[in-house]
């Protein structure tokens, strides 16, 4: 009986020692509700999202460094329509840096999180966005252009689109929008 009890205790301790580091790694790893092309931002890739040094993510800010994003994330919008976006996020998002977005329904699409109202900002962004529906869109929330931004937005239907409720504001910088 004592031998069986000792083996049980030893095996239990061994199991605990092996599983705690694995559980800690899983707890640390996080996926963000942000996609660049068809790549989801995670803790593992957030410093170099696409693996080419052109996109990084930190605390709600997506930084582009001469990024050329032509891949797209697929999602369903608030009307139940399947769509694509070069940059897709759920919740607030700030986009900064320089790049070109093309080949999707939306250049940047931000869906509100459970609070229902989010802000998306282009801060010191030098972007050329071409899309078949809208260059930048949100279901409910504000779109702000600020800093030394120079955003050229060519949407097939809309330049910038706020689908339900929100404000489009240019605090500073230059915006050229067609659509």
FENSUL-V797447 format. One record per residue. N is the residue number from 1. RES is the residue in one letter. SS is DSSP state (h for helix, s for strand, l for the rest). OMEGA is omega in degrees with one decimal (999 if undefined). D_LAST is the distance of its C-alpha to the last C-alpha in Angstrom with 2 decimals. Layout:
BEGIN
N:RES:SS:OMEGA:D_LAST  N:RES:SS:OMEGA:D_LAST
END
This chain:
BEGIN
1:X:l:-179.5:80.34  2:X:h:179.3:79.89  3:X:h:-179.9:78.64  4:X:h:179.0:76.02  5:X:h:178.8:74.90  6:X:h:179.4:74.66  7:X:h:179.0:72.57  8:X:h:179.5:70.28  9:X:h:179.3:69.80  10:X:h:179.4:69.26  11:X:h:177.5:66.71  12:X:h:178.2:64.85  13:X:h:178.2:64.74  14:X:h:178.9:63.57  15:X:h:179.7:60.78  16:X:h:-179.1:59.64  17:X:h:-179.7:59.77  18:X:h:-172.8:57.66  19:X:h:-178.3:54.98  20:X:h:178.4:54.33  21:X:h:178.8:52.64  22:X:h:179.3:50.45  23:X:h:179.5:49.46  24:X:h:177.5:48.73  25:X:h:179.2:46.40  26:X:h:-179.1:44.48  27:X:h:-178.7:44.25  28:X:h:-177.6:42.87  29:X:l:-179.7:40.14  30:X:l:171.4:36.86  31:X:s:179.0:33.57  32:X:s:178.1:30.54  33:X:s:-179.9:27.66  34:X:s:177.2:25.34  35:X:s:172.0:24.26  36:X:s:-169.2:23.05  37:X:l:178.4:22.17  38:X:l:-179.2:24.94  39:X:s:176.4:27.38  40:X:s:177.4:28.36  41:X:s:178.4:29.51  42:X:s:174.1:33.26  43:X:l:-177.1:36.13  44:X:l:-174.9:37.19  45:X:l:-171.2:33.99  46:X:l:178.1:32.36  47:X:l:177.2:33.64  48:X:l:-168.9:32.18  49:X:l:-175.6:29.78  50:X:l:178.6:29.06  51:X:l:-179.9:32.51  52:X:l:177.6:31.38  53:X:l:-175.0:31.36  54:X:l:-177.4:27.59  55:X:s:173.2:26.84  56:X:s:-177.0:29.06  57:X:s:177.7:29.02  58:X:s:172.6:31.23  59:X:l:175.7:31.46  60:X:l:179.7:27.85  61:X:s:176.3:26.45  62:X:s:-177.9:24.84  63:X:s:179.2:25.57  64:X:s:177.2:24.02  65:X:s:-176.8:26.04  66:X:s:-178.6:24.15  67:X:s:173.1:23.06  68:X:s:-173.8:21.24  69:X:s:179.7:20.18  70:X:l:175.2:19.33  71:X:l:-176.1:21.33  72:X:l:173.6:20.02  73:X:s:177.6:21.71  74:X:s:-180.0:21.82  75:X:s:176.4:21.85  76:X:s:-177.5:21.73  77:X:l:-175.7:19.41  78:X:l:177.9:20.81  79:X:l:180.0:20.32  80:X:l:-178.6:22.39  81:X:l:176.4:19.76  82:X:s:-175.2:20.34  83:X:s:174.1:17.50  84:X:s:177.5:17.42  85:X:s:175.5:16.51  86:X:s:174.3:17.53  87:X:s:-178.2:18.85  88:X:s:177.9:19.99  89:X:s:171.7:22.28  90:X:s:-174.0:24.21  91:X:l:-176.8:25.05  92:X:l:179.8:24.07  93:X:s:170.5:22.85  94:X:s:176.6:22.65  95:X:s:179.5:21.04  96:X:s:178.8:22.69  97:X:s:-173.6:23.38  98:X:s:177.6:21.56  99:X:s:178.2:19.80  100:X:s:177.5:17.17  101:X:s:-179.5:15.51  102:X:s:173.6:14.41  103:X:s:-179.6:15.32  104:X:s:174.4:14.53  105:X:s:-178.4:12.46  106:X:s:172.3:11.99  107:X:s:178.1:12.87  108:X:s:178.4:14.81  109:X:s:179.9:15.85  110:X:s:179.5:18.70  111:X:s:-179.6:20.84  112:X:l:174.4:23.37  113:X:l:-174.6:26.99  114:X:l:177.6:29.88  115:X:l:174.0:29.63  116:X:l:-177.6:26.39  117:X:l:-175.6:24.56  118:X:s:178.0:23.43  119:X:s:173.0:21.94  120:X:s:-172.6:19.74  121:X:s:168.1:19.90  122:X:s:-175.1:18.76  123:X:s:-177.5:22.07  124:X:s:-177.0:22.85  125:X:s:174.1:20.07  126:X:s:-171.9:19.09  127:X:s:171.6:16.18  128:X:s:-173.5:13.84  129:X:s:175.4:11.54  130:X:s:-176.7:9.91  131:X:s:-177.4:9.44  132:X:s:179.6:9.07  133:X:s:-179.2:8.04  134:X:s:178.5:7.30  135:X:s:177.3:8.70  136:X:s:-175.4:11.18  137:X:s:173.3:12.45  138:X:s:177.0:15.78  139:X:s:179.9:17.75  140:X:s:179.3:19.73  141:X:s:-176.9:19.98  142:X:s:170.9:18.86  143:X:s:-177.4:16.48  144:X:s:172.9:18.17  145:X:s:-174.2:17.72  146:X:s:179.2:21.25  147:X:l:-179.4:23.78  148:X:l:-176.3:23.14  149:X:l:172.6:19.63  150:X:s:-174.2:17.28  151:X:s:173.1:13.97  152:X:s:-174.1:11.28  153:X:s:177.7:8.26  154:X:s:177.3:5.90  155:X:s:179.1:4.69  156:X:l:-179.6:5.17  157:X:l:-177.0:4.63  158:X:s:169.0:4.10  159:X:s:174.5:4.80  160:X:s:-175.3:8.23  161:X:s:169.8:9.88  162:X:s:-167.5:13.51  163:X:s:-174.5:14.78  164:X:s:-174.7:18.18  165:X:s:177.0:19.28  166:X:l:-176.9:18.75  167:X:l:170.4:17.85  168:X:s:-174.6:15.20  169:X:s:172.8:17.42  170:X:s:179.5:17.56  171:X:l:177.6:21.32  172:X:l:-179.2:21.45  173:X:l:-176.6:19.78  174:X:s:176.3:16.69  175:X:s:172.5:13.00  176:X:s:-175.4:10.41  177:X:s:173.2:6.84  178:X:s:178.9:3.75  179:X:l:999:0.00
END
